Amino acid sequence: MEETEEHERQAADNRIWEHLLHEDNIRYQQGNLFLVALSLLAVAYSTILTAGDKNLAAARVIAAFGIASTLIWLYIGHRHLLYWRAIRLRTRQRLPDYDETLRTCMPQGRSLVLIVYALPGLSAIMWLLLLLIA
């Protein structure tokens, strides 16, 4: 009986660990997707703008789409960060060695906050300025 309970506990620990790794991977894939998409929009914007004054409306539409995409990125990142924090808390509770490693090695800064909030914030500023320029 004890062996079965231990096996079930180990399986649950493995599932929560895999879930945490999966959510880490998803966050970085989402960030990469938005960075590539917004980079392509910036290329389209600059290409249209260098084509002449006749395309100012198209450049403004692209800049507005860039702002909207950035706000979506910010919203998705925020929601995912809240979800990831809940999973990380459960993982720390279930896996004491993970908790100890985090307490020992966790950086003092908040690099994840920069990824989730600062990158979309900088992107929003860039698109607002580009919208003003057009």
Secondary structure, DSSP 8 states (H G I E B T S, - for coil): -HHHHHHHHHHHHHHHHHHHHHHHHHHHHHHHHHHHHHHHHHHHHHHHHHT-GGGHHHHHHHHHHHHHHHHHHHHHHHHHHHHHHHHHHHHHHH-HHHHHHHHHH--SS-HHHIIIIIHHHHHHHHHHHHHHH-
